[in-house]
Amino acid sequence: MPPIQIILTEDHQILRDGVKALISSDNIIISGEASSGAELWKLLEVCQPDIILMDISLPDTSGIELTRLISVRYPQVKVLILSMYTEENFINQAIKAGAKGYLHKNTTREEMLIAIDTVYS
């Protein structure tokens, strides 16, 4: 099976670096990084990953709104939300927008890897 291609969309560089260090392996490749919605759209013009690991709070737009648009424009790309928000309202909005999963930022490495495999499958 080819490796899972992921774009990390998170506005904090240190969090992107941490997630990348935690999940990069022979089975998971970080094919791009975006710190804003605008950067994500530019990346999607040149590569379409299997999964976008998406923050909800971005400087120029909402990750939930991006998820909604990605679900329409790139239906083959799956979105997995990674957020600090635990409120049910955010989770419900993300799922309604088309997210295939939702993780809290205090999740463990193992939980994240399981979520990535589940969403990919």
N, C-alpha and C positions, 0 to 999 in steps of 0.2 A: 504494500500500500504506500502511495506517495505521502510525503510529509504534509501535515496540515499547515496551510498558509494563513497567517494572521496579520492583520493591521492593528496596531495599538493606537487608540485615539484617546488621549489623556493630555491635559494641558500642563501637568507638572512633570518636568523632565526626570526628576528623581524617582517618581512612581513608575514612569515608563521604563527607566533603567532597571528598577527592582523587579518589575513583572517580567521583563525580557530575560533577566538573569535567572529567574525562577522557572520559567516555562520553556525556554529554548532547549531543544534536544534534537536527536535524529528524527523524531516524529513530529516536531513542531518547529516551524521556521517563522520568524518575524520578517515578513516581506515588506513592511513599511511602518512608519510612525507618523502620527499627526497630532498637533497640539491645538487644532481648531477645526471647525467644520470646513472652512475654506481649504485648509491643507488636505483634509480627507478627500474632498471632491477632486482635487488635483491628482491625488494618488489613484483614485478609482478610475480616472481617465486612462491610466497606463497599466494598471494591474487590478485584477479582481481576486481578492483572497477568498478562502473558504469561510473565514470568520473575521468579523470586526469586533475587537474587544473595546467597548465604548463606555466612556464616562458620560454621566448625565450633564454635568456642569462644565460647559466649555465657554471660552471668552466671547465667541461670536454667535453662538446658537445653543439650543438644547439638544443633548444627545437623544432625547425622545423624539424630537422633530426630525433629526437626522435619520433615526431608525425608521420612521414612517416613510420618508422619502426614499431611503435605500430599499425598503421592502417593495416599493413600486418600480424603481428604476433598475434595480439589480436583485431580482427575487431569488437568485441562486446564492447570494451572499447572506450568510447567517449572522445576526447580531447577538452578542452576549454582552449584557450590560454589567459593568463593574462600577459600583457607586458607593458613596458614603451614606446615602439615604436608605433607611430601613422601613420607612413608612409605607404602609400598604398602598396608599394612593400612588406613589411613584412606581411601585412594582406593577400595579394594575395598568397604569398609563403606558409603561414600557412594553408590556405584553400585548396590549391592544394596538400599539404602534407597530408590532411585528417582531419584537425581540424574542429570541428562542430560549433565553435564560436570563437570570438576574443574580448577580453575586454581590455581596457586601464586601467592602474593601478590607474588612478584617478576616476574610476567608483564609483558610490554610492553602498551602501549595497543593496538597493532595486534592482538596475540594475543587480548586481551580482546574486541575488537570482532568478530574472526573467530569466537571462541567463542560470543558472544551471537547472531550471525547463524546459526551452525550449530545451536545449541540451539533457536532460534526456528523454524527451518525444519524 
